Amino acid sequence: MAGHEEAAGEPRDGAGRLTTASPTGRRVLGSAVLGSGMAMLDSTIVTVALPRIGDDFGVPISGLQWILNAYMLTLAGLILLGGGLGDRFGRRRVFVWGVVWFAVASVLCGLAPTAPALIAARALQGVGGALLTPGSLALIQSSFATDQRAKAVGLWSGLGGVATALGPFLGGWLVDGPGWRWIFLINVPLAAAVLLLTRAVPESRDWSASGRFDVAGAVLAALSLGGVTFALINAPAPGALAGGLLLGAAFVRWERRAARPMLPLEVFGSRLFTAANAVTLCLYAAIGGVLFLLPTQLQNGLGYDALTAGVASLPVTLLLTVLSGPAGALSHRIGPRLPLTLGPLVAAVGLVLLHRVRPGGSYWTDVFPGVLVQGLGMSLFVAPLTATVLASVEVRRAGVASGVNNAAARVAQLVAVAALPLATGLSSDQYRSAEAVDRAFGRAVLLCAGLMLLGALIAWFTVPGRLAPHAPEPRCTRHCAVGAPPLEPGGRRPAAGPPGRAGGGGTGDG
C-alpha cells in the first residue's frame, strides 16, 4: 500500500520535515537553487553577449530586444500554468520536465543559424523555464519543516540572486572565449547536475487540485503580453497596444469566471500578497532595465571587452552571496517592512551613482561605487521579498504564490527591456554608437532609480512591520502533501467550493 501511495504522488517520508543541515535537505536545496539558478542565469547571461550577437547576425536593437523578450514572454505567460501543473502532477516531476525541456531548447539556441531561429529557440527555452522556476521554490516550501523554511528560502533567494548577477561575468568569459553560442550550451551540463540531485527530492502535490487546466487563460496571457511587447518595441503601434490591453482585460475576465483558473484571483484578497507583488513589479523592472543596458554601455560606450564588462558587476554578485542569507534571517526577526523599504532606497542611490558612467571614465571612481551600492541594496530586499510573498498565502498555495510572483518579476523585466529604448530615444542601430548609448544609459538609470523609489514607498505604506503567522494546518496521514485546508472556528472544515476548485483563499493582511 505504501508503494502504491507513493507512486500516486503521496509525499515521501522526508516531505515537510527536512532541515537545511540534513543531507537530503541539502540536496533538495541544491537542486532547487541550481535549477532555478539556471533559468535566472539565462535571463541575464545573454545581455553581455547582445552586442556580439547583433554584429554576427546584423540585427537592429529591436532584434536584440526580441532575443531577450522571446524568452521572458513565454516564461511570464506560462509560469502560472507551470505552477499549477506542479501542484497537480507533482512538483518534483514537473520540475524535472522543465529541466529537460530547458536543456533541449538551450541546444537549439546554441545551434541557431539565424536571428529568427534564435528568437524562436529562446521562446521554447522560456517554456522550460516556466515549468521549472515555480517548482523550485514550491519544492522548498513543501519539503522543509516550518521552522526551516525561512532559512531555506533565504538561501534559495540569495543563491538565485547570485546566479542572476553572475550571468554577465560568465557570459563575458564565454563570449570572449569559445564564443557566444556557449552561453546556451553550458546549460546542458548544468541540467545534468540538477537531474542527478533531484533523485533525492521528496515528491509533493496539492491533492485538492483537479479539473481541467486553464489553457485558454494561458493563451490570453501570452497574447496580451506579446501585443504590449510588440507595441513597445515597434512603436508607434497603437493597434498592437490596444489589442494587448484588450486581451489583458479578457484574461482577467476569463480568470474570474473559469472553473479552475490559472490565476486564482482570490489570492489577491490578501492585501500583503498584492502589495508584495506590486513591489516586485517596481524593483524587478529596475533590475531588468539596468541589466539590459549596462553591458551595452560598458562595451559600446566605454570600449570594454565582454569579459571586462561582466567582471564590472562582480560586486553585486559578492554582496548577494554574503548578505542575502543574513538579510532573510533579519527580516524574519524584525519583519519585512524595513528591509523592503531600505533595500530599494539604497539600490536607487547606486543607480544614481551609475549616472556618472561615461566614455573615458574610470572603473574605480565611476562604475565601482554604483554597482557596489546597488548590490548592497539588492542583497537587502531579494530574500525578504520572496519570503514575504510566500508568508502571505497558505502553504498549500505555494505553487500558485511562487508562480504569480515569478510572473510579476518576469513581466516587469519584459516591459522594461521593451520600453527603455523607446523611453530613452535609443533606436535602430544606435546601440553601436558610443554617444547614443551613453545618452540613453544616463536617462535609463534615473528612470530605474525612480522605480526603486516607488517600490520603497509601496513597501513602507503597505507591508506590515510584523507578519502574522498562519493558523497551524492539521497534520494528516493521507492526501496531505503540504497541509489540509485549515479548520474554521469550532473545528469545522471550510465549505467546499465549486467542483474542481481548491478551497481556501488568501490570508488577508498577513
C-alpha positions in Angstrom: 0.0 0.0 0.0 2.8 2.4 0.8 4.4 1.9 -2.5 1.1 2.4 -4.3 0.5 5.7 -2.5 4.0 7.0 -3.3 3.5 6.1 -6.9 0.3 8.0 -6.9 2.1 11.1 -5.6 2.0 10.8 -1.8 4.7 12.7 -0.1 7.7 10.6 0.8 8.9 10.3 4.4 11.0 13.4 4.2 8.4 15.7 2.9 7.6 18.7 5.1 10.2 17.6 7.8 13.6 18.3 6.3 16.2 20.6 7.7 18.8 22.6 5.8 21.5 20.7 7.7 20.4 17.3 6.7 22.0 15.5 3.7 18.6 15.2 2.0 17.7 18.8 2.8 21.0 20.0 1.2 20.3 18.0 -1.9 16.8 19.4 -2.2 18.1 22.9 -1.7 20.9 22.3 -4.2 18.6 21.0 -6.9 16.1 23.9 -6.4 18.9 26.5 -6.4 20.8 25.1 -9.3 17.6 24.5 -11.4 16.1 28.0 -10.8 19.5 29.5 -11.0 19.9 28.0 -14.5 16.8 29.8 -15.6 17.7 33.0 -13.8 21.2 32.9 -15.2 19.9 32.6 -18.7 17.8 35.7 -18.3 20.9 37.7 -17.6 23.8 35.9 -19.2 22.5 36.8 -22.7 22.7 40.6 -22.0 26.5 40.7 -22.1 26.5 38.8 -25.4 24.0 41.0 -27.2 26.5 43.3 -28.9 28.4 40.3 -30.3 25.2 38.6 -31.4 24.0 41.8 -33.0 27.2 42.0 -35.0 27.1 38.4 -36.1 23.5 38.5 -37.3 23.4 42.2 -38.3 20.2 43.0 -36.5 19.0 46.3 -35.1 18.2 46.9 -31.5 14.7 45.6 -31.9 16.2 42.2 -32.8 18.3 42.2 -29.6 15.2 43.1 -27.6 13.3 40.1 -29.1 16.2 37.8 -28.3 15.8 38.8 -24.6 12.0 39.1 -24.6 11.1 36.0 -26.5 12.4 34.1 -23.5 10.7 36.3 -20.9 7.4 36.4 -22.9 6.8 32.6 -22.8 8.3 32.4 -19.3 6.0 35.1 -17.9 2.9 34.0 -19.9 3.1 30.3 -18.9 4.7 30.4 -15.4 1.4 30.3 -13.7 0.4 27.3 -15.7 3.7 25.7 -14.7 2.9 26.2 -11.0 -0.5 24.6 -11.5 1.0 21.6 -13.3 3.4 21.1 -10.4 0.6 21.2 -7.8 -1.5 18.7 -9.9 1.1 16.2 -11.2 3.8 16.6 -8.6 6.2 19.4 -8.1 9.3 17.3 -8.4 8.0 15.6 -11.6 7.1 18.9 -13.4 10.4 20.4 -12.2 12.3 17.6 -14.0 10.2 18.0 -17.1 11.2 21.7 -17.1 14.9 21.0 -16.7 14.9 18.5 -19.6 12.9 20.9 -21.9 15.2 23.8 -20.9 18.3 21.8 -21.8 17.0 20.8 -25.2 15.9 24.3 -26.1 19.3 25.6 -25.0 21.0 23.3 -27.5 18.7 24.7 -30.2 19.7 28.2 -29.2 23.4 27.3 -29.4 23.0 25.9 -32.9 20.6 28.6 -34.3 21.8 29.7 -37.8 19.9 33.0 -37.9 18.4 35.6 -35.6 14.8 34.5 -36.2 15.8 30.9 -35.4 17.5 32.1 -32.2 14.4 34.1 -31.2 12.2 31.0 -31.7 14.5 28.8 -29.7 14.5 31.4 -26.9 10.7 31.2 -26.8 10.9 27.4 -26.4 13.5 27.9 -23.7 11.1 30.1 -21.8 8.5 27.3 -21.8 11.1 25.1 -20.0 11.7 27.9 -17.5 8.0 28.3 -16.9 7.9 24.6 -15.8 11.0 24.6 -13.6 11.0 28.0 -12.0 7.9 27.9 -9.8 8.6 24.3 -9.0 11.9 25.1 -7.5 10.5 27.3 -4.8 7.5 25.1 -4.2 9.8 22.1 -3.6 11.5 24.1 -0.8 8.2 25.3 0.7 6.7 21.8 0.8 9.8 19.8 1.7 11.3 21.7 4.7 9.9 21.9 8.2 8.1 25.0 9.1 10.9 26.4 11.3 13.4 25.8 8.5 11.5 27.4 5.6 12.6 31.0 6.2 16.3 30.0 6.2 15.8 27.7 3.2 14.0 30.4 1.3 16.7 32.9 2.2 19.4 30.6 0.9 17.4 29.9 -2.3 16.8 33.7 -2.9 20.4 34.6 -2.2 22.0 32.0 -4.3 19.4 32.6 -7.0 20.3 36.2 -6.9 23.9 35.3 -7.3 23.0 33.4 -10.5 21.3 36.4 -11.8 24.2 38.7 -11.1 26.8 36.1 -12.2 25.3 36.0 -15.7 27.2 39.0 -17.1 30.5 37.7 -15.7 30.1 34.2 -17.0 28.6 35.4 -20.3 31.6 37.7 -20.8 34.1 34.9 -20.2 32.3 32.6 -22.7 31.8 35.3 -25.3 35.5 36.3 -25.3 36.5 32.6 -25.1 34.7 29.8 -27.0 32.0 32.2 -28.4 28.5 33.5 -27.6 26.8 30.2 -28.5 28.3 28.6 -25.4 26.2 30.8 -23.1 23.4 28.4 -24.1 25.3 25.2 -24.5 26.6 25.4 -20.9 23.1 24.7 -19.7 23.5 21.0 -20.8 26.0 20.0 -18.0 24.1 22.2 -15.5 20.8 20.4 -16.3 22.6 17.0 -15.9 23.7 18.0 -12.4 20.2 19.1 -11.5 18.7 15.9 -12.6 21.2 14.0 -10.5 20.3 16.0 -7.4 16.6 15.7 -7.9 16.8 11.9 -7.3 16.8 12.8 -3.6 13.9 15.3 -3.7 10.6 14.2 -2.0 7.6 14.4 -4.2 4.7 16.6 -3.1 1.5 18.0 -4.7 -1.8 19.7 -3.8 -4.4 16.9 -3.5 -7.2 19.3 -3.9 -6.0 20.2 -7.5 -8.3 18.7 -10.0 -10.3 19.5 -13.1 -9.2 20.9 -16.5 -6.2 23.1 -17.0 -6.7 26.7 -17.9 -5.2 26.6 -21.4 -7.4 29.5 -22.6 -6.1 31.7 -19.8 -2.5 30.8 -20.6 -3.1 31.7 -24.3 -4.8 35.0 -23.4 -2.0 35.9 -21.0 0.7 35.2 -23.6 -1.1 37.0 -26.4 -1.7 40.0 -24.2 2.0 40.3 -23.2 3.0 39.7 -26.8 0.8 42.5 -28.0 2.1 45.0 -25.5 5.7 44.0 -26.0 5.4 44.3 -29.8 3.8 47.7 -29.4 6.7 49.0 -27.2 9.5 47.5 -29.4 7.9 48.6 -32.7 6.4 51.9 -31.6 4.3 53.5 -32.8 2.0 50.5 -33.0 -1.3 51.7 -31.4 -3.3 48.7 -32.8 -0.9 46.2 -31.1 -1.0 48.1 -27.9 -4.8 48.3 -27.9 -5.1 44.7 -28.8 -2.7 43.7 -26.0 -4.6 45.7 -23.4 -8.0 44.3 -24.6 -6.6 40.8 -24.4 -5.3 41.5 -20.9 -8.8 42.6 -19.8 -10.2 39.5 -21.4 -7.7 37.4 -19.5 -8.8 38.9 -16.1 -12.5 38.4 -17.0 -11.8 34.8 -18.0 -9.9 34.1 -14.8 -12.8 35.5 -12.8 -15.2 33.1 -14.4 -13.1 30.0 -15.2 -13.9 26.8 -13.3 -10.2 26.3 -12.4 -8.3 29.5 -13.3 -4.6 29.6 -14.0 -4.5 32.7 -11.8 -6.9 32.3 -8.8 -7.9 35.9 -8.3 -8.9 35.2 -4.7 -5.2 35.1 -3.7 -5.2 38.9 -4.2 -7.7 39.1 -1.3 -4.6 39.1 0.7 -3.5 42.8 0.7 0.0 41.7 1.7 0.3 39.4 -1.3 -1.0 42.2 -3.6 1.4 44.7 -2.1 4.4 42.4 -2.3 3.8 41.7 -6.0 3.4 45.5 -6.7 6.8 46.0 -5.0 8.2 43.1 -7.2 7.0 44.8 -10.4 8.8 48.0 -9.5 12.1 46.5 -8.3 12.5 43.9 -11.0 11.6 46.4 -13.8 14.5 48.5 -12.5 16.9 45.5 -12.3 15.9 44.3 -15.7 16.5 47.7 -17.3 19.9 48.1 -15.8 21.0 44.5 -16.7 19.9 45.2 -20.3 21.7 48.5 -20.8 24.7 48.4 -18.5 26.7 45.7 -20.5 26.0 47.6 -23.7 27.2 50.9 -22.2 30.3 49.3 -20.9 31.1 47.6 -24.3 29.9 50.0 -26.9 30.2 53.2 -24.8 33.4 52.6 -22.8 35.1 50.1 -25.1 35.3 47.2 -22.6 35.6 43.7 -23.9 32.8 41.2 -22.9 34.7 39.7 -20.0 35.7 43.0 -18.5 32.1 44.2 -18.8 31.0 41.1 -17.0 33.6 41.5 -14.2 32.4 45.0 -13.7 29.3 43.8 -12.0 31.2 41.4 -9.7 30.5 43.4 -6.5 26.8 42.7 -6.9 27.5 39.0 -7.0 29.7 39.1 -4.0 27.3 41.1 -1.9 24.3 38.9 -2.8 26.4 35.9 -1.8 27.4 37.2 1.5 24.4 39.2 2.6 21.2 37.6 1.2 21.1 34.8 3.8 21.6 37.2 6.8 19.1 39.6 5.2 16.4 36.9 5.1 17.1 35.9 8.7 17.0 39.6 9.8 13.6 40.1 8.0 12.3 37.0 9.8 13.2 38.6 13.2 12.3 42.3 12.7 9.6 42.0 10.0 9.8 42.8 6.3 8.9 46.4 6.1 12.3 47.9 6.9 14.3 45.7 4.6 11.8 46.1 1.7 12.0 49.9 2.2 15.7 50.4 2.9 16.9 48.0 0.3 15.3 49.7 -2.7 16.4 53.1 -1.4 20.0 52.0 -1.2 19.8 50.4 -4.6 18.3 53.6 -6.0 21.3 55.6 -4.7 23.5 53.1 -6.5 21.7 53.6 -9.8 22.0 57.4 -9.5 25.8 56.9 -9.0 25.9 54.9 -12.2 24.7 58.0 -14.0 28.4 59.1 -13.7 29.5 56.2 -16.0 30.7 58.0 -19.2 33.0 57.1 -22.1 36.6 57.6 -20.9 35.7 57.3 -17.3 37.5 55.2 -14.7 36.0 51.9 -13.4 37.1 52.5 -9.8 35.7 56.1 -9.5 32.7 55.8 -11.8 31.5 52.2 -12.2 32.5 50.5 -9.0 30.7 52.8 -6.5 27.4 52.5 -8.3 27.4 48.7 -8.6 28.7 48.3 -5.0 25.8 50.4 -3.6 23.3 48.8 -6.0 24.4 45.3 -4.9 24.1 46.3 -1.2 20.5 47.4 -1.7 19.6 44.3 -3.7 21.0 42.0 -1.1 18.8 43.7 1.5 15.5 43.1 -0.4 15.8 40.0 -2.6 15.3 37.3 0.2 12.8 39.3 2.3 10.6 40.0 -0.7 10.4 36.3 -1.6 9.7 35.2 2.0 7.0 37.9 2.3 5.2 36.7 -0.8 5.1 33.1 0.5 4.2 34.1 4.0 1.1 36.0 2.7 -0.7 32.8 1.5 -1.4 29.4 2.8 1.3 26.8 2.5 -0.8 24.7 0.1 -0.8 27.7 -2.2 3.0 27.6 -2.6 2.9 26.8 -6.3 0.4 29.5 -7.1 2.2 32.1 -5.0 5.5 31.3 -6.5 4.1 31.3 -10.0 2.4 34.7 -9.5 5.5 36.3 -8.0 7.8 34.9 -10.7 5.4 36.1 -13.4 5.3 39.6 -11.9 9.2 39.7 -11.9 9.4 38.4 -15.5 6.6 40.8 -16.7 8.4 43.7 -15.1 11.7 42.8 -16.8 9.9 42.1 -20.1 8.3 45.5 -20.1 11.5 47.3 -19.0 13.5 45.8 -21.9 10.8 46.6 -24.4 10.1 50.2 -23.1 13.5 51.6 -22.1 15.0 52.0 -25.6 11.8 53.8 -26.6 11.8 55.9 -23.4 15.5 56.9 -23.7 15.5 57.5 -27.5 17.7 54.5 -28.4 16.5 53.1 -31.7 17.6 51.1 -34.8 21.4 50.6 -35.0 22.2 53.4 -32.5 23.3 50.8 -29.9 26.6 50.7 -31.9 27.1 54.4 -31.3 29.0 55.3 -28.1 27.4 58.7 -27.9 23.8 57.4 -28.4 24.3 54.6 -25.9 25.8 57.0 -23.3 22.9 59.4 -23.7 20.3 56.6 -23.4 22.0 54.9 -20.4 22.1 58.2 -18.4 18.4 58.6 -18.8 17.7 54.9 -18.1 19.5 54.7 -14.7 17.5 57.7 -13.5 14.2 56.1 -14.6 15.2 52.8 -12.9 16.2 54.7 -9.7 12.7 56.2 -9.8 11.2 52.7 -10.0 13.3 51.6 -7.0 12.0 54.6 -5.0 8.4 53.8 -6.0 8.9 50.2 -4.8 10.3 51.5 -1.4 7.3 53.8 -0.9 4.8 51.0 -1.7 6.6 48.7 0.8 6.6 51.3 3.5 2.9 52.1 3.3 1.5 48.6 2.6 3.8 45.9 4.2 3.3 45.3 7.9 6.1 45.7 10.4 5.4 42.1 11.5 3.9 39.1 9.7 1.0 37.4 11.5 1.6 33.7 11.4 -0.9 31.4 9.7 -3.1 29.2 11.8 -1.5 25.8 12.2 -2.5 23.4 9.5 -3.6 20.0 10.8 -1.4 17.1 10.1 -2.9 14.2 8.1 -1.8 10.8 7.0 -3.2 10.7 3.5 -3.6 13.1 0.7 -1.9 15.9 2.6 1.3 16.8 0.8 1.7 20.3 2.2 -1.2 20.7 4.5 -5.0 20.3 4.5 -7.4 23.2 4.5 -7.3 24.9 7.9 -10.2 24.4 10.4 -12.7 27.1 10.9 -13.5 28.3 14.4 -15.2 25.4 16.2 -13.3 22.7 14.4 -15.5 22.8 11.2 -14.0 22.4 7.7 -14.4 25.2 5.2 -17.4 24.8 2.9 -16.5 23.0 -0.3 -16.0 25.3 -3.3 -17.3 24.6 -6.8 -16.2 21.3 -8.4 -12.6 21.3 -9.5 -11.7 24.3 -7.3 -9.2 24.3 -4.5 -10.8 25.6 -1.2 -9.5 28.5 0.7 -8.2 31.8 -0.4 -5.8 34.5 0.7 -4.9 35.4 4.2 -6.0 38.9 4.5 -3.3 41.3 5.6 -0.9 38.6 6.7 
